[in-house]
Amino acid sequence: MLHAVIRSSRDAMHFIAEVNGYNLQTLRQHVRQTSREDGPVHLRVEIDADDEAAFVHHATRWLRALSQRGTAVEVEVLSAA
């Protein structure tokens, strides 16, 4: 499971979903749209430890690109309870 918060100067959006390619692509689109409309954004993502491999597979490249373009990105892997 993942919980992402996209913050801009005007708003914050929470995105909660299973970790898979479709949902991570949707998250990427939300971040890009928010940055186009509201300027710089901050993305914080929390994922379950069990989903780390899938998250890395589907999100590493575009998260790195976002960060290089100035988006603040935080990722936290939550330990299994």
C-alpha positions, -999 to +999 in steps of 0.1 A: +000+000+000+011+035-006+001+069+007+013+099-011+008+136-004+013+161-032+017+196-017+017+229-036+015+265-024-022+263-028-034+228-019-026+193-008-038+161-023-037+127-007-034+096-029-038+062-014-036+030-035-020-004-040+015-003-054+013-013-090+023+002-124-011+017-131-014+035-097+021+048-098+016+062-133-016+079-121+004+094-092+030+106-116+003+123-137-012+140-106+022+154-096+029+167-131-006+183-134-003+199-100+032+213-109+019+227-142-011+244-125+004+254-091+042+257-096+067+238-074+054+208-055+065+186-027+058+149-029+059+126+001+053+089-003+050+062+023+050+026+012+048-007+031+080-026+033+064-055+014+058-032-016+093-018-018+105-039-047+074-031-068+077+005-060+113+007-070+106-011-102+077+012-112+088+045-098+125+050-095+131+065-129+103+091-129+109+100-093+145+107-100+136+128-130+111+148-109+137+155-083+162+166-109+136+191-122+131+206-088+103+187-072+110+179-036+106+141-032+105+121+001+100+084+002+096+065+034+094+027+036+073+017+066+086-013+086+064-043+088+043-044+119 
